[in-house]
Amino acid sequence: MKNDFFLQVYEVTKLVPYGRVTSYGAIARYLGSAQSSRMVGYALNNCHSTGEFIPAHRVVNRNGLLTGKHHFGGPTVMQQLLENEGIKVKDDQVVDFNKLFWDPSESI
């Protein structure tokens, strides 16, 4: 059921540490659905309706690009949220992405 998948995405996303990032694909792989990274994105686009804080800004694409930035209410909001956590972003891409990458499959 889609809602169950969305809830699982939210639970994993809430575990992404402050100052770190993960990818849509990493969450999908952790949930046993490696081909569902786009569905992870759909879930995160919907997370504002949960009534709780889901740090969706910490989820980027597999190259560290802020591909979901247009879902944050302004073109620079996602970048600002990441920079508030000490994450540098240049040209819509996380600087030192590999160093900051958090893989739920290795950490949970």
Secondary structure, 3 states (H helix, E strand, C coil): CHHHHHHHHHHHHCCCCCCCEEEHHHHHHHCCCCCCHHHHHHHHHCHHHHCCCCCHHHEECCCCECCCHHHCCCCCHHHHHHHHCCCCEECCEECCHHHHECCHHHHC
